[in-house]
Structure formats: C-alpha cells, structure tokens
Amino acid sequence: MSRTMSTNLTRRSVLQLGGLAGIAFAAGCSSGPPAGTATWAMWSSSAAEKKVWEDFGKYVEQQLGVKSVATLTPSSGYPTKLDLQLVSGTASLVTALNGTLIPTYAARGAHRSLDDLIAADPDFKLDDFYETSRKISGFNGKTYAIGFDVAPTVMYYNKDLLKKQGIPLPSRTEPMSWATFRDLAKQLTKPGEQYGFTCAPAIDDLVSWIYCAGGNVMSADASRSALGDPEAMEALQFVIDLFVKDKVTPPIKNLVTESSLSNFMQGNVAFMQNGPWQVVNARKAKFDWDIIPFPAGANGSTPRVSGSSFAIPSGVREGAQLDLAWKLLKTLTSTGALDIYAKAGRNNPARLSAGSAFQPPPDNLGIVQDILAGKIAGGHAFDVTTNWNQVKQLLGQDLPRTFLGQVSVPDAISGLTPRLDVLMRQHLDTTRQAAARKG
Amino acid sequence: MAISTADTAPVTTAPAPATQAPPPRWRSREALTAWLFILPSLIGFLIFTAGPVVAAGVISLLNWNLFSAPTWAGLHNFARLGPDPTFWSALGSTAYFTLVSVPLTILVSLLLALLLNQGVKRIAVFRSLLLLPYATITVAVAFVWIWLYIPHDGLVNAVLGWFGINGPAWLISDNWAMPALILMSVWKSFGFGMVVFLAGLQAIPQQLYEAGRVDGTSPWNSFRHITLPMLSPALFFVIVTSVIGSFQVFDQALIMTNGGPGTRTTTLVMYIYRTGFENYDQGYAAAQSLVLFAFIVLITAGQFLFQRRLVHYDN
C-alpha cells in the first residue's frame, strides 16, 4: 500500500515538475520587453563603452518617459547577433549600424528608409549632421540611418620620439607630402628598436592612401574594380614599400592580431594611421602625442571618413511601434545624447551642434571637425558596396600577403581583379533589385 | 554462476486466457519506460540535429539572403560549387588538416596511454594534467599558441633556435601556417584519445599477456598481436570521432590565421560560415554544408565497412 502511494506521489511530482518546467520554458520563450519599451541594440566591448550606453539609456528614459532596454553585444559578434534578431523578428526598435554595412542591410530590405519619417517631422533637422555622415547613412538616394559619429582618418604622432631625434614637430594644419612622410619615417627608424610608422595591413587602412592618390576600390559607377588603376596602384605600392622595402614598420607577427594601436602604445613608433575613435585609448599612453592631418598625395589629403549610425529595422510595425522607434532614434542621435558620447571621448559626434563636447587632449583634436567642415585638408566618405563583406574578405585574403613581401602588388591586384569585378557586378544587380523592389 | 531472470521467475502453470494476447513488444512496460528515457534526447536530436539537416536540404534549393523572401533556385547552388575555387581550396585545406592531424593525434594519444599504462604511480594526476588541453576552451588555447608562434620572440622559435634552427614565421607563412594549426590541434585534442585508449588498455585481460610471455612473445609482437587487436574497438571509435571533428575544424583557424595567408588555412566550415553569415548567401552555404555532410557520411560509412575486418570485439 505504502509502496503504491509513494509510486503515485512520485509520478504526480514528476508530472507537476514537468508541467512547471513546461510553463517556465514557454514563459522563457515568450519573454521580452513589454510593448512601449524603448529597445535599441548597440555594440560594446569595454566597461567604459558600456558606461556610455548606460548613460544613453538614462537619457532616453528622461527624455521619452519610457523604459529603455539596450541590447549590448561585443563588436565582433554584433553583426551576427543583429542578423539573427532581424530574421527572427526579435530585433530592437532601433539598431546601431557601422557605416560600411548600411548599404548591405538597406539593399536586402532589412532596414526601412527614413525619408517619410524625416519629411513628416518638421522638428528634425538633418542639416545639423555632417554631410559625410549623411552620405554614409544613405543608399540609392535614400536615407536609411542617422549618424551618431563620423570622423576622418588622421595621423597620430609620438611627440617625445620626434623631439628626442631633434626632428621639428610637423605642422598642425598643413598636411605633409608623402615624400616628406616617407623621409621622416625612414629617419625615425632604427631596425629592431624604433619604427617610423604603423598601420593595419588591411584595406580599411589602405583606402585612405588610395583616396589621397585619387584612386578608389571601385569605379565611379561601381561596375568594376579600380584597384588596378594607376592612382590606386601608386598608393598601394607606396604603403607596401614602407613595409617591405623601407622596413619602417614593426615586423608583422600575426595578420589576425596585428594592431597599429598596440604598436603605437609601445612608445617606439613615431606615426600611427588611425581614426579619432582611438583617442580615448591613446590617452593611456605614457608619452606625449598629438594628431595631424593625413599626408597629402596627388589628390591632396583626402583620407577615409567613416562613421556609425542608428537605423530602424523593416520589421517595426507602422503605428505606435514606429512612432516610438522614430522618437527613440531621434533621442539617441540628439545633441544631448551625442554630448554624452563626445564628452566620454568615444569619437567625434555626427551632429555639428554636439561638436563642442569632443574636447582635447590631444591639443590638436580640433582638426577633426575642421577637416569635416572643409576648413583644412579634406576627407573622402568610405565608398562601399552592398556586398562589402565579400569584397573585404577577398581583399583580406591576398592583400596582406603583399605586406609580408610574399606577393608583389601588381601580381596580387591582377589576381584579385577578375574576382572583384564579379563582386562589383553582383553589387550592381543587388542595387537594381533593391530599386525595383521599392519602386 | 550467472543468474538469469528465467531462473528466478515464478513458474506459472495456468494457461493465459485465449482472448488476452500479450501486448506487442513496443507497447510493453519495459519498452515504454525505455522510450520515456530516450525521449528527452530524441526530442533534442529531432529539434537540434535532424531538423536543421532537413532545413539545410530545403534552404540549399533556395536563394535566400536572410532578410528578403526566399526564391526558388533548384539545384543552382550545387552547380555553383564546381567553378568556385575557394570551395575547392577550402576542401583541400580541410582534407590536408584531417589527413595529417588525425594520425598524429592518434599516435600521440596511443603512446601516452601506453606510457601511463606501465603502472605509473599517481596515474590520476598525470591523466588529469594531460587531459587539461582537451578540457580548455579552444579560443583560450588558440591565443596562447598565437604567442608561442610569434616569429622572433615566440617560444617555439626560441626552442628551435637552441638547436641552430631558424624557425619560420609560422602563422603568416604560406607553407607553415597549416602545419602550425595542426600542431596546435594535436596538442589540444590528444587528451581525449589518450583517456579512451587508457580505458581500453586497462580492460585487456592480463592473462593474454601472461600467455604470450610463456610462449616467449617479444614486446613488439605482444603489442601487435594482443594490444592492438584488443584495443581496436577503442581505436575505431577514436578514429571515427577524430575524422568527423577534423572535417569540422573552425575555431582555431578563425582565431589564429583567419583563413590566411591567402586561403591557405580557410577550412570548409569557415567558408560555410562566411558564405552564410557574412555574405548572406544562405542557399549556397546550405549546399556546401550538405556536401560536407555527404563527405563525412561517406567516409564514416567506409570506416564502418573496414571495421568488420579490422576491429575485434569480445564476442
């Protein structure tokens, strides 16, 4: 009798536990912020970055009077997580996008055009955003995102190292010529001990030199690769020579982990090519440093200008949800929010009205906004395709080998060009299909 | 003396009623209990393994960029594999990795297991220490090995330097990047095989060796004619799992070389991941996955065919 009872009880308990587990599982599956919550997605790879986004969250709650929920993901895993959320319909109301991926998402219909929302909102002033930021945030003549940061590539330099060598500090506003830069880099190099220059062995850094030489990765109509054009070839050869022939750069130890910032922070590298987004990290340097405009090539000093933006996924429903998404996007890119971002030193804000919050050190930080405003030197919006990941992947396979001296620049480019041309044609097809879908 | 349930079961003399036929085997209490125990695992298998395989089969017939509605592609994605040089290069790299890393891993595992089986004191300590690389996550191990492989100041080249050897720039060299990955993978995974072999070795009856010694068998012949045949089921298990694992190599290549230099270390799974999640070409990625799946099935089936001749079970 007791055995039977105990068996029954056990079965019942098992069933009850099973039921509870089922309910918990179902609740877990359906959990998510309640309607009316301001949800947004952003990358975040450090505690300092996380603090900035927490402050953004507080600002949103203060301005909109609703709860803010930010999904923060380390930058390396951000695109994959965003893709899965977009596909599964669980994406936030507003998602951050790196400028290089805006055409990729826009062309595939993952994010909606904002033109109708901007047109219907007289309070929103798109003119307050730098022109380059607006260019980066658009695709096929439409605005798909609103920028939160934008900046040109600049040249960082180790003041202590130059002073120690008795070399006069470069002009704070006038870009030096490539020839002068090369001479300086050679002068400042003591093999195995000290180096003149560092940059990443990748297309992201190479494009600045290509733009300065008057070249580009793709032709003006993006129908073919332009890396084989004389201007681009001159730029590529110049940079590769710095690595292979002049040996003014620290030896490459590993193509994956090579970091120009960590090379520069060692204190034995005179010049580093990088963006103002590294100012916050360079402030930890134990030597005196500053920034100057990028060296000028045949086309002047027109390095890559890149930035990031916020966008609204296509899955956001018309009506109350879209209204909230638009309000949230405006708040996240408002002067108040960008002040928080710039004051934390993360990067130059995309809004002109928030510019004053991006303050020194270093002393010459003001050139970032002067360059964007066209007062000194210049810049070139990062031209990308709707399949930029593929282009980058292809260039990432063979170009780094030129930095190692394993392949010559002409050989690498002639090997890459046919495959790049195929990708350019695919890009044009995708662009045409996107235009037809909307139209 | 073994006692079977038949020995202890009460003897029933009364015949069962003619109208009550025994329930079919699959409805018996034992069978239902067994199904109940299998069910959680079965549900997991259906949802997370069989389901995705079927889904991959369907997706491979579509053009799908993840965000827009998929369109029918038929067998086009499979036809794309033929002229795709990166696919064949990735397949070649994966085969190279498998052909070298699997025999090496098995050799190292077996040697260490044989060593530990020689009545070593505190065997548990050694076993645990040798199992540590296997228990450590690949990402952490990969980063340590990146440092070991640094061309000028890395430990590997420093050790080679003691012998007057000028070590290569391992991870950025056309010829040495893949061997470097293989070496790291062997170090990372020998622990698993070692534990399996050690368990197999300890299950071999000592009487067989004693009989061999009485007959004057040499240590080599004892290993060849007793150890190897008796260990063959364990060996077969380790070979099958190692080959499958090697065909799926991904994380160490992604972290240590990102598939480079060029495409020297781009493995098939890495190419599938990039096609699907960086290039948003889900249909083509699914087609590649199915081809990889077919390769693994064929190779494993081949191994099972061979095992009939080469693997010796107790019975």
Interface residues (C-beta under 8 A of the other chain):
Chain A: P79 T80 D83 L86 V87 T104 Y105 R108 G109 A110 P251 I252 K253 N254 L255 V256 T257 S314 N387 N389 Q390 Q393 G396 Q397 D398 P400 R401 L404 Q406 R437
Chain B: N65 L66 F67 S68 I146 Y149 I150 P151 H152 A169 L171 I172 D174 I255 M256 T257 N258 G259 G260 P261 G262 T263 T266 R274 F277 E278 N279 Y280
